[in-house]
Amino acid sequence: MEKQEIMERVQEIFRDVFDNEDIVISDETNSDCIEDWDSLTNIQLVVAIERSFGIRFTSAEIPSWKNVGDMVDCIKGKL
């Protein structure tokens, strides 16, 4: 799966989790860019991404992400 395909899928997950069809993400998007992105929604994002892609993240991977680009690179590495 190409990075752009992963990004499109992750964007749909963000829209579902935040219940906002207007959210547009990029590699640089981080929790400071989305008002409601807190620790609870971060967990919801992780679980939704794991289910959608059929993967599991380690407890060390998640805190290492600085932005959506890091998250997408991690997903790509697991596919």
PyMOL Python script that loads the backbone (N, CA, C, O; Angstrom):
from pymol import cmd

cmd.read_pdbstr("""\
ATOM      1  N   MET A   1       0.847  -1.177   0.000  1.00  0.00           N
ATOM      2  CA  MET A   1       0.000   0.000   0.000  1.00  0.00           C
ATOM      3  C   MET A   1       0.892   1.239   0.000  1.00  0.00           C
ATOM      4  O   MET A   1       1.852   1.329   0.764  1.00  0.00           O
ATOM      5  N   GLU A   2       0.561   2.181  -0.859  1.00  0.00           N
ATOM      6  CA  GLU A   2       1.347   3.407  -0.971  1.00  0.00           C
ATOM      7  C   GLU A   2       1.017   4.381   0.167  1.00  0.00           C
ATOM      8  O   GLU A   2      -0.058   4.326   0.764  1.00  0.00           O
ATOM      9  N   LYS A   3       1.963   5.262   0.443  1.00  0.00           N
ATOM     10  CA  LYS A   3       1.792   6.219   1.542  1.00  0.00           C
ATOM     11  C   LYS A   3       0.539   7.080   1.354  1.00  0.00           C
ATOM     12  O   LYS A   3      -0.167   7.369   2.320  1.00  0.00           O
ATOM     13  N   GLN A   4       0.263   7.488   0.115  1.00  0.00           N
ATOM     14  CA  GLN A   4      -0.912   8.331  -0.137  1.00  0.00           C
ATOM     15  C   GLN A   4      -2.207   7.584   0.191  1.00  0.00           C
ATOM     16  O   GLN A   4      -3.142   8.173   0.732  1.00  0.00           O
ATOM     17  N   GLU A   5      -2.263   6.293  -0.135  1.00  0.00           N
ATOM     18  CA  GLU A   5      -3.443   5.486   0.194  1.00  0.00           C
ATOM     19  C   GLU A   5      -3.624   5.387   1.709  1.00  0.00           C
ATOM     20  O   GLU A   5      -4.738   5.491   2.223  1.00  0.00           O
ATOM     21  N   ILE A   6      -2.517   5.186   2.408  1.00  0.00           N
ATOM     22  CA  ILE A   6      -2.564   5.111   3.875  1.00  0.00           C
ATOM     23  C   ILE A   6      -3.054   6.442   4.434  1.00  0.00           C
ATOM     24  O   ILE A   6      -3.908   6.470   5.320  1.00  0.00           O
ATOM     25  N   MET A   7      -2.516   7.542   3.918  1.00  0.00           N
ATOM     26  CA  MET A   7      -2.894   8.876   4.394  1.00  0.00           C
ATOM     27  C   MET A   7      -4.388   9.126   4.187  1.00  0.00           C
ATOM     28  O   MET A   7      -5.047   9.688   5.062  1.00  0.00           O
ATOM     29  N   GLU A   8      -4.924   8.716   3.045  1.00  0.00           N
ATOM     30  CA  GLU A   8      -6.352   8.909   2.781  1.00  0.00           C
ATOM     31  C   GLU A   8      -7.202   8.118   3.771  1.00  0.00           C
ATOM     32  O   GLU A   8      -8.218   8.609   4.262  1.00  0.00           O
ATOM     33  N   ARG A   9      -6.781   6.906   4.054  1.00  0.00           N
ATOM     34  CA  ARG A   9      -7.516   6.072   5.007  1.00  0.00           C
ATOM     35  C   ARG A   9      -7.430   6.650   6.417  1.00  0.00           C
ATOM     36  O   ARG A   9      -8.422   6.680   7.146  1.00  0.00           O
ATOM     37  N   VAL A  10      -6.243   7.106   6.792  1.00  0.00           N
ATOM     38  CA  VAL A  10      -6.057   7.712   8.110  1.00  0.00           C
ATOM     39  C   VAL A  10      -6.898   8.985   8.224  1.00  0.00           C
ATOM     40  O   VAL A  10      -7.467   9.258   9.281  1.00  0.00           O
ATOM     41  N   GLN A  11      -6.979   9.752   7.160  1.00  0.00           N
ATOM     42  CA  GLN A  11      -7.807  10.964   7.192  1.00  0.00           C
ATOM     43  C   GLN A  11      -9.267  10.605   7.457  1.00  0.00           C
ATOM     44  O   GLN A  11      -9.936  11.290   8.231  1.00  0.00           O
ATOM     45  N   GLU A  12      -9.769   9.549   6.832  1.00  0.00           N
ATOM     46  CA  GLU A  12     -11.146   9.113   7.085  1.00  0.00           C
ATOM     47  C   GLU A  12     -11.326   8.702   8.546  1.00  0.00           C
ATOM     48  O   GLU A  12     -12.363   8.975   9.150  1.00  0.00           O
ATOM     49  N   ILE A  13     -10.319   8.049   9.106  1.00  0.00           N
ATOM     50  CA  ILE A  13     -10.375   7.652  10.517  1.00  0.00           C
ATOM     51  C   ILE A  13     -10.420   8.894  11.402  1.00  0.00           C
ATOM     52  O   ILE A  13     -11.202   8.948  12.351  1.00  0.00           O
ATOM     53  N   PHE A  14      -9.594   9.887  11.102  1.00  0.00           N
ATOM     54  CA  PHE A  14      -9.620  11.143  11.859  1.00  0.00           C
ATOM     55  C   PHE A  14     -11.006  11.772  11.788  1.00  0.00           C
ATOM     56  O   PHE A  14     -11.533  12.231  12.801  1.00  0.00           O
ATOM     57  N   ARG A  15     -11.593  11.794  10.601  1.00  0.00           N
ATOM     58  CA  ARG A  15     -12.923  12.389  10.444  1.00  0.00           C
ATOM     59  C   ARG A  15     -13.964  11.643  11.268  1.00  0.00           C
ATOM     60  O   ARG A  15     -14.855  12.260  11.852  1.00  0.00           O
ATOM     61  N   ASP A  16     -13.855  10.318  11.316  1.00  0.00           N
ATOM     62  CA  ASP A  16     -14.790   9.521  12.119  1.00  0.00           C
ATOM     63  C   ASP A  16     -14.588   9.765  13.613  1.00  0.00           C
ATOM     64  O   ASP A  16     -15.550  10.014  14.340  1.00  0.00           O
ATOM     65  N   VAL A  17     -13.346   9.695  14.068  1.00  0.00           N
ATOM     66  CA  VAL A  17     -13.054   9.839  15.500  1.00  0.00           C
ATOM     67  C   VAL A  17     -13.448  11.233  16.005  1.00  0.00           C
ATOM     68  O   VAL A  17     -14.020  11.368  17.087  1.00  0.00           O
ATOM     69  N   PHE A  18     -13.142  12.256  15.220  1.00  0.00           N
ATOM     70  CA  PHE A  18     -13.447  13.626  15.639  1.00  0.00           C
ATOM     71  C   PHE A  18     -14.839  14.081  15.200  1.00  0.00           C
ATOM     72  O   PHE A  18     -15.266  15.191  15.518  1.00  0.00           O
ATOM     73  N   ASP A  19     -15.545  13.212  14.465  1.00  0.00           N
ATOM     74  CA  ASP A  19     -16.893  13.515  13.973  1.00  0.00           C
ATOM     75  C   ASP A  19     -16.913  14.870  13.264  1.00  0.00           C
ATOM     76  O   ASP A  19     -17.747  15.734  13.536  1.00  0.00           O
ATOM     77  N   ASN A  20     -15.944  15.017  12.333  1.00  0.00           N
ATOM     78  CA  ASN A  20     -15.791  16.274  11.603  1.00  0.00           C
ATOM     79  C   ASN A  20     -15.323  15.958  10.185  1.00  0.00           C
ATOM     80  O   ASN A  20     -14.163  15.609   9.967  1.00  0.00           O
ATOM     81  N   GLU A  21     -16.232  16.083   9.231  1.00  0.00           N
ATOM     82  CA  GLU A  21     -15.922  15.772   7.833  1.00  0.00           C
ATOM     83  C   GLU A  21     -14.989  16.791   7.182  1.00  0.00           C
ATOM     84  O   GLU A  21     -14.495  16.558   6.079  1.00  0.00           O
ATOM     85  N   ASP A  22     -14.745  17.907   7.845  1.00  0.00           N
ATOM     86  CA  ASP A  22     -13.909  18.961   7.270  1.00  0.00           C
ATOM     87  C   ASP A  22     -12.431  18.827   7.616  1.00  0.00           C
ATOM     88  O   ASP A  22     -11.606  19.578   7.094  1.00  0.00           O
ATOM     89  N   ILE A  23     -12.084  17.884   8.486  1.00  0.00           N
ATOM     90  CA  ILE A  23     -10.679  17.726   8.879  1.00  0.00           C
ATOM     91  C   ILE A  23      -9.845  17.298   7.675  1.00  0.00           C
ATOM     92  O   ILE A  23     -10.185  16.353   6.964  1.00  0.00           O
ATOM     93  N   VAL A  24      -8.754  18.014   7.470  1.00  0.00           N
ATOM     94  CA  VAL A  24      -7.779  17.666   6.436  1.00  0.00           C
ATOM     95  C   VAL A  24      -6.436  17.541   7.140  1.00  0.00           C
ATOM     96  O   VAL A  24      -5.980  18.478   7.795  1.00  0.00           O
ATOM     97  N   ILE A  25      -5.803  16.376   7.001  1.00  0.00           N
ATOM     98  CA  ILE A  25      -4.525  16.153   7.665  1.00  0.00           C
ATOM     99  C   ILE A  25      -3.390  16.150   6.646  1.00  0.00           C
ATOM    100  O   ILE A  25      -3.602  15.947   5.450  1.00  0.00           O
ATOM    101  N   SER A  26      -2.190  16.377   7.147  1.00  0.00           N
ATOM    102  CA  SER A  26      -0.973  16.306   6.337  1.00  0.00           C
ATOM    103  C   SER A  26       0.096  15.633   7.186  1.00  0.00           C
ATOM    104  O   SER A  26      -0.141  15.311   8.350  1.00  0.00           O
ATOM    105  N   ASP A  27       1.262  15.424   6.609  1.00  0.00           N
ATOM    106  CA  ASP A  27       2.368  14.823   7.361  1.00  0.00           C
ATOM    107  C   ASP A  27       2.692  15.629   8.619  1.00  0.00           C
ATOM    108  O   ASP A  27       3.079  15.058   9.639  1.00  0.00           O
ATOM    109  N   GLU A  28       2.538  16.936   8.552  1.00  0.00           N
ATOM    110  CA  GLU A  28       2.924  17.813   9.655  1.00  0.00           C
ATOM    111  C   GLU A  28       1.852  17.963  10.730  1.00  0.00           C
ATOM    112  O   GLU A  28       2.126  18.522  11.792  1.00  0.00           O
ATOM    113  N   THR A  29       0.636  17.476  10.476  1.00  0.00           N
ATOM    114  CA  THR A  29      -0.450  17.621  11.448  1.00  0.00           C
ATOM    115  C   THR A  29      -0.075  16.944  12.759  1.00  0.00           C
ATOM    116  O   THR A  29       0.403  15.810  12.772  1.00  0.00           O
ATOM    117  N   ASN A  30      -0.300  17.663  13.876  1.00  0.00           N
ATOM    118  CA  ASN A  30      -0.058  17.083  15.197  1.00  0.00           C
ATOM    119  C   ASN A  30      -1.195  17.488  16.132  1.00  0.00           C
ATOM    120  O   ASN A  30      -2.146  18.148  15.714  1.00  0.00           O
ATOM    121  N   SER A  31      -1.093  17.096  17.376  1.00  0.00           N
ATOM    122  CA  SER A  31      -2.189  17.339  18.322  1.00  0.00           C
ATOM    123  C   SER A  31      -2.437  18.824  18.579  1.00  0.00           C
ATOM    124  O   SER A  31      -3.521  19.195  19.031  1.00  0.00           O
ATOM    125  N   ASP A  32      -1.465  19.667  18.304  1.00  0.00           N
ATOM    126  CA  ASP A  32      -1.672  21.109  18.461  1.00  0.00           C
ATOM    127  C   ASP A  32      -2.532  21.691  17.337  1.00  0.00           C
ATOM    128  O   ASP A  32      -3.083  22.783  17.476  1.00  0.00           O
ATOM    129  N   CYS A  33      -2.646  20.963  16.230  1.00  0.00           N
ATOM    130  CA  CYS A  33      -3.378  21.454  15.058  1.00  0.00           C
ATOM    131  C   CYS A  33      -4.876  21.180  15.123  1.00  0.00           C
ATOM    132  O   CYS A  33      -5.658  21.838  14.436  1.00  0.00           O
ATOM    133  N   ILE A  34      -5.277  20.219  15.938  1.00  0.00           N
ATOM    134  CA  ILE A  34      -6.687  19.833  16.023  1.00  0.00           C
ATOM    135  C   ILE A  34      -7.147  20.053  17.459  1.00  0.00           C
ATOM    136  O   ILE A  34      -6.653  19.416  18.389  1.00  0.00           O
ATOM    137  N   GLU A  35      -8.088  20.951  17.620  1.00  0.00           N
ATOM    138  CA  GLU A  35      -8.501  21.418  18.948  1.00  0.00           C
ATOM    139  C   GLU A  35      -8.883  20.292  19.908  1.00  0.00           C
ATOM    140  O   GLU A  35      -8.480  20.319  21.071  1.00  0.00           O
ATOM    141  N   ASP A  36      -9.637  19.321  19.454  1.00  0.00           N
ATOM    142  CA  ASP A  36     -10.149  18.272  20.345  1.00  0.00           C
ATOM    143  C   ASP A  36      -9.226  17.060  20.486  1.00  0.00           C
ATOM    144  O   ASP A  36      -9.619  16.055  21.079  1.00  0.00           O
ATOM    145  N   TRP A  37      -8.017  17.141  19.955  1.00  0.00           N
ATOM    146  CA  TRP A  37      -7.096  15.998  20.006  1.00  0.00           C
ATOM    147  C   TRP A  37      -6.425  15.974  21.377  1.00  0.00           C
ATOM    148  O   TRP A  37      -5.466  16.704  21.627  1.00  0.00           O
ATOM    149  N   ASP A  38      -6.944  15.127  22.253  1.00  0.00           N
ATOM    150  CA  ASP A  38      -6.380  14.968  23.587  1.00  0.00           C
ATOM    151  C   ASP A  38      -5.987  13.504  23.790  1.00  0.00           C
ATOM    152  O   ASP A  38      -6.006  12.722  22.840  1.00  0.00           O
ATOM    153  N   SER A  39      -5.637  13.135  25.004  1.00  0.00           N
ATOM    154  CA  SER A  39      -5.162  11.768  25.256  1.00  0.00           C
ATOM    155  C   SER A  39      -6.245  10.727  24.974  1.00  0.00           C
ATOM    156  O   SER A  39      -5.934   9.636  24.497  1.00  0.00           O
ATOM    157  N   LEU A  40      -7.494  11.041  25.256  1.00  0.00           N
ATOM    158  CA  LEU A  40      -8.578  10.095  24.999  1.00  0.00           C
ATOM    159  C   LEU A  40      -8.793   9.888  23.504  1.00  0.00           C
ATOM    160  O   LEU A  40      -8.922   8.753  23.046  1.00  0.00           O
ATOM    161  N   THR A  41      -8.832  10.976  22.746  1.00  0.00           N
ATOM    162  CA  THR A  41      -9.012  10.814  21.302  1.00  0.00           C
ATOM    163  C   THR A  41      -7.783  10.171  20.674  1.00  0.00           C
ATOM    164  O   THR A  41      -7.896   9.504  19.646  1.00  0.00           O
ATOM    165  N   ASN A  42      -6.617  10.360  21.271  1.00  0.00           N
ATOM    166  CA  ASN A  42      -5.423   9.693  20.755  1.00  0.00           C
ATOM    167  C   ASN A  42      -5.576   8.176  20.868  1.00  0.00           C
ATOM    168  O   ASN A  42      -5.224   7.442  19.945  1.00  0.00           O
ATOM    169  N   ILE A  43      -6.097   7.716  21.990  1.00  0.00           N
ATOM    170  CA  ILE A  43      -6.342   6.279  22.169  1.00  0.00           C
ATOM    171  C   ILE A  43      -7.375   5.799  21.156  1.00  0.00           C
ATOM    172  O   ILE A  43      -7.212   4.734  20.562  1.00  0.00           O
ATOM    173  N   GLN A  44      -8.429   6.573  20.957  1.00  0.00           N
ATOM    174  CA  GLN A  44      -9.453   6.204  19.981  1.00  0.00           C
ATOM    175  C   GLN A  44      -8.865   6.119  18.576  1.00  0.00           C
ATOM    176  O   GLN A  44      -9.200   5.212  17.814  1.00  0.00           O
ATOM    177  N   LEU A  45      -7.991   7.058  18.233  1.00  0.00           N
ATOM    178  CA  LEU A  45      -7.331   7.035  16.923  1.00  0.00           C
ATOM    179  C   LEU A  45      -6.486   5.779  16.756  1.00  0.00           C
ATOM    180  O   LEU A  45      -6.561   5.100  15.732  1.00  0.00           O
ATOM    181  N   VAL A  46      -5.686   5.480  17.768  1.00  0.00           N
ATOM    182  CA  VAL A  46      -4.798   4.312  17.704  1.00  0.00           C
ATOM    183  C   VAL A  46      -5.609   3.034  17.518  1.00  0.00           C
ATOM    184  O   VAL A  46      -5.281   2.211  16.664  1.00  0.00           O
ATOM    185  N   VAL A  47      -6.655   2.864  18.304  1.00  0.00           N
ATOM    186  CA  VAL A  47      -7.485   1.658  18.215  1.00  0.00           C
ATOM    187  C   VAL A  47      -8.160   1.576  16.848  1.00  0.00           C
ATOM    188  O   VAL A  47      -8.192   0.507  16.239  1.00  0.00           O
ATOM    189  N   ALA A  48      -8.698   2.689  16.361  1.00  0.00           N
ATOM    190  CA  ALA A  48      -9.362   2.701  15.058  1.00  0.00           C
ATOM    191  C   ALA A  48      -8.380   2.381  13.931  1.00  0.00           C
ATOM    192  O   ALA A  48      -8.723   1.660  12.994  1.00  0.00           O
ATOM    193  N   ILE A  49      -7.173   2.910  14.018  1.00  0.00           N
ATOM    194  CA  ILE A  49      -6.155   2.636  12.996  1.00  0.00           C
ATOM    195  C   ILE A  49      -5.739   1.171  13.043  1.00  0.00           C
ATOM    196  O   ILE A  49      -5.623   0.524  12.002  1.00  0.00           O
ATOM    197  N   GLU A  50      -5.514   0.647  14.239  1.00  0.00           N
ATOM    198  CA  GLU A  50      -5.140  -0.766  14.366  1.00  0.00           C
ATOM    199  C   GLU A  50      -6.212  -1.662  13.759  1.00  0.00           C
ATOM    200  O   GLU A  50      -5.892  -2.613  13.046  1.00  0.00           O
ATOM    201  N   ARG A  51      -7.457  -1.374  14.029  1.00  0.00           N
ATOM    202  CA  ARG A  51      -8.556  -2.190  13.484  1.00  0.00           C
ATOM    203  C   ARG A  51      -8.654  -2.054  11.970  1.00  0.00           C
ATOM    204  O   ARG A  51      -8.816  -3.048  11.261  1.00  0.00           O
ATOM    205  N   SER A  52      -8.559  -0.840  11.485  1.00  0.00           N
ATOM    206  CA  SER A  52      -8.707  -0.587  10.056  1.00  0.00           C
ATOM    207  C   SER A  52      -7.620  -1.266   9.227  1.00  0.00           C
ATOM    208  O   SER A  52      -7.889  -1.796   8.149  1.00  0.00           O
ATOM    209  N   PHE A  53      -6.393  -1.246   9.739  1.00  0.00           N
ATOM    210  CA  PHE A  53      -5.266  -1.796   8.988  1.00  0.00           C
ATOM    211  C   PHE A  53      -4.901  -3.217   9.414  1.00  0.00           C
ATOM    212  O   PHE A  53      -4.056  -3.851   8.782  1.00  0.00           O
ATOM    213  N   GLY A  54      -5.524  -3.722  10.476  1.00  0.00           N
ATOM    214  CA  GLY A  54      -5.215  -5.072  10.952  1.00  0.00           C
ATOM    215  C   GLY A  54      -3.802  -5.189  11.492  1.00  0.00           C
ATOM    216  O   GLY A  54      -3.123  -6.191  11.264  1.00  0.00           O
ATOM    217  N   ILE A  55      -3.358  -4.160  12.212  1.00  0.00           N
ATOM    218  CA  ILE A  55      -2.001  -4.130  12.767  1.00  0.00           C
ATOM    219  C   ILE A  55      -2.077  -3.839  14.259  1.00  0.00           C
ATOM    220  O   ILE A  55      -3.142  -3.518  14.785  1.00  0.00           O
ATOM    221  N   ARG A  56      -0.933  -3.955  14.940  1.00  0.00           N
ATOM    222  CA  ARG A  56      -0.823  -3.598  16.360  1.00  0.00           C
ATOM    223  C   ARG A  56       0.418  -2.745  16.538  1.00  0.00           C
ATOM    224  O   ARG A  56       1.471  -3.036  15.971  1.00  0.00           O
ATOM    225  N   PHE A  57       0.288  -1.698  17.321  1.00  0.00           N
ATOM    226  CA  PHE A  57       1.424  -0.850  17.663  1.00  0.00           C
ATOM    227  C   PHE A  57       1.973  -1.266  19.018  1.00  0.00           C
ATOM    228  O   PHE A  57       1.230  -1.738  19.879  1.00  0.00           O
ATOM    229  N   THR A  58       3.269  -1.091  19.203  1.00  0.00           N
ATOM    230  CA  THR A  58       3.871  -1.361  20.507  1.00  0.00           C
ATOM    231  C   THR A  58       3.721  -0.118  21.382  1.00  0.00           C
ATOM    232  O   THR A  58       3.456   0.979  20.891  1.00  0.00           O
ATOM    233  N   SER A  59       3.893  -0.312  22.667  1.00  0.00           N
ATOM    234  CA  SER A  59       3.781   0.823  23.591  1.00  0.00           C
ATOM    235  C   SER A  59       4.918   1.827  23.397  1.00  0.00           C
ATOM    236  O   SER A  59       4.809   2.970  23.840  1.00  0.00           O
ATOM    237  N   ALA A  60       5.991   1.423  22.754  1.00  0.00           N
ATOM    238  CA  ALA A  60       7.100   2.342  22.482  1.00  0.00           C
ATOM    239  C   ALA A  60       6.867   3.154  21.204  1.00  0.00           C
ATOM    240  O   ALA A  60       7.351   4.280  21.088  1.00  0.00           O
ATOM    241  N   GLU A  61       6.133   2.589  20.251  1.00  0.00           N
ATOM    242  CA  GLU A  61       5.927   3.280  18.975  1.00  0.00           C
ATOM    243  C   GLU A  61       5.034   4.512  19.115  1.00  0.00           C
ATOM    244  O   GLU A  61       5.346   5.575  18.576  1.00  0.00           O
ATOM    245  N   ILE A  62       3.947   4.369  19.825  1.00  0.00           N
ATOM    246  CA  ILE A  62       2.942   5.435  19.884  1.00  0.00           C
ATOM    247  C   ILE A  62       3.513   6.758  20.402  1.00  0.00           C
ATOM    248  O   ILE A  62       3.304   7.789  19.762  1.00  0.00           O
ATOM    249  N   PRO A  63       4.224   6.773  21.533  1.00  0.00           N
ATOM    250  CA  PRO A  63       4.744   8.070  22.002  1.00  0.00           C
ATOM    251  C   PRO A  63       5.876   8.637  21.135  1.00  0.00           C
ATOM    252  O   PRO A  63       6.244   9.801  21.291  1.00  0.00           O
ATOM    253  N   SER A  64       6.421   7.838  20.239  1.00  0.00           N
ATOM    254  CA  SER A  64       7.507   8.328  19.386  1.00  0.00           C
ATOM    255  C   SER A  64       6.991   9.169  18.214  1.00  0.00           C
ATOM    256  O   SER A  64       7.770   9.862  17.560  1.00  0.00           O
ATOM    257  N   TRP A  65       5.691   9.112  17.949  1.00  0.00           N
ATOM    258  CA  TRP A  65       5.124   9.888  16.845  1.00  0.00           C
ATOM    259  C   TRP A  65       5.061  11.361  17.211  1.00  0.00           C
ATOM    260  O   TRP A  65       4.486  11.737  18.232  1.00  0.00           O
ATOM    261  N   LYS A  66       5.653  12.181  16.371  1.00  0.00           N
ATOM    262  CA  LYS A  66       5.606  13.631  16.574  1.00  0.00           C
ATOM    263  C   LYS A  66       4.478  14.271  15.762  1.00  0.00           C
ATOM    264  O   LYS A  66       4.029  15.376  16.068  1.00  0.00           O
ATOM    265  N   ASN A  67       4.026  13.559  14.720  1.00  0.00           N
ATOM    266  CA  ASN A  67       2.987  14.091  13.833  1.00  0.00           C
ATOM    267  C   ASN A  67       2.358  12.942  13.040  1.00  0.00           C
ATOM    268  O   ASN A  67       2.733  11.782  13.205  1.00  0.00           O
ATOM    269  N   VAL A  68       1.413  13.277  12.191  1.00  0.00           N
ATOM    270  CA  VAL A  68       0.716  12.264  11.396  1.00  0.00           C
ATOM    271  C   VAL A  68       1.688  11.558  10.448  1.00  0.00           C
ATOM    272  O   VAL A  68       1.537  10.363  10.190  1.00  0.00           O
ATOM    273  N   GLY A  69       2.668  12.270   9.936  1.00  0.00           N
ATOM    274  CA  GLY A  69       3.652  11.653   9.046  1.00  0.00           C
ATOM    275  C   GLY A  69       4.376  10.496   9.717  1.00  0.00           C
ATOM    276  O   GLY A  69       4.581   9.449   9.102  1.00  0.00           O
ATOM    277  N   ASP A  70       4.766  10.680  10.977  1.00  0.00           N
ATOM    278  CA  ASP A  70       5.419   9.598  11.729  1.00  0.00           C
ATOM    279  C   ASP A  70       4.469   8.418  11.900  1.00  0.00           C
ATOM    280  O   ASP A  70       4.875   7.263  11.778  1.00  0.00           O
ATOM    281  N   MET A  71       3.206   8.714  12.183  1.00  0.00           N
ATOM    282  CA  MET A  71       2.195   7.677  12.356  1.00  0.00           C
ATOM    283  C   MET A  71       2.025   6.873  11.060  1.00  0.00           C
ATOM    284  O   MET A  71       1.991   5.643  11.083  1.00  0.00           O
ATOM    285  N   VAL A  72       1.919   7.578   9.942  1.00  0.00           N
ATOM    286  CA  VAL A  72       1.727   6.925   8.644  1.00  0.00           C
ATOM    287  C   VAL A  72       2.954   6.091   8.276  1.00  0.00           C
ATOM    288  O   VAL A  72       2.810   4.990   7.746  1.00  0.00           O
ATOM    289  N   ASP A  73       4.147   6.593   8.547  1.00  0.00           N
ATOM    290  CA  ASP A  73       5.368   5.821   8.280  1.00  0.00           C
ATOM    291  C   ASP A  73       5.384   4.534   9.100  1.00  0.00           C
ATOM    292  O   ASP A  73       5.802   3.487   8.606  1.00  0.00           O
ATOM    293  N   CYS A  74       4.935   4.611  10.334  1.00  0.00           N
ATOM    294  CA  CYS A  74       4.872   3.433  11.200  1.00  0.00           C
ATOM    295  C   CYS A  74       3.869   2.421  10.644  1.00  0.00           C
ATOM    296  O   CYS A  74       4.144   1.222  10.611  1.00  0.00           O
ATOM    297  N   ILE A  75       2.710   2.907  10.210  1.00  0.00           N
ATOM    298  CA  ILE A  75       1.701   2.023   9.604  1.00  0.00           C
ATOM    299  C   ILE A  75       2.292   1.350   8.377  1.00  0.00           C
ATOM    300  O   ILE A  75       2.186   0.132   8.226  1.00  0.00           O
ATOM    301  N   LYS A  76       2.915   2.130   7.497  1.00  0.00           N
ATOM    302  CA  LYS A  76       3.495   1.597   6.254  1.00  0.00           C
ATOM    303  C   LYS A  76       4.515   0.509   6.557  1.00  0.00           C
ATOM    304  O   LYS A  76       4.590  -0.487   5.838  1.00  0.00           O
ATOM    305  N   GLY A  77       5.296   0.689   7.610  1.00  0.00           N
ATOM    306  CA  GLY A  77       6.300  -0.299   7.987  1.00  0.00           C
ATOM    307  C   GLY A  77       5.705  -1.611   8.473  1.00  0.00           C
ATOM    308  O   GLY A  77       6.389  -2.634   8.479  1.00  0.00           O
ATOM    309  N   LYS A  78       4.446  -1.594   8.880  1.00  0.00           N
ATOM    310  CA  LYS A  78       3.797  -2.799   9.395  1.00  0.00           C
ATOM    311  C   LYS A  78       2.979  -3.532   8.329  1.00  0.00           C
ATOM    312  O   LYS A  78       2.515  -4.648   8.561  1.00  0.00           O
ATOM    313  N   LEU A  79       2.805  -2.909   7.172  1.00  0.00           N
ATOM    314  CA  LEU A  79       1.994  -3.529   6.113  1.00  0.00           C
ATOM    315  C   LEU A  79       2.845  -4.337   5.154  1.00  0.00           C
ATOM    316  O   LEU A  79       2.320  -4.923   4.207  1.00  0.00           O
TER     317      LEU A  79
END
""", "prot")
cmd.dss("prot")
cmd.show_as("cartoon", "prot")
cmd.util.cbc("prot")
cmd.orient("prot")
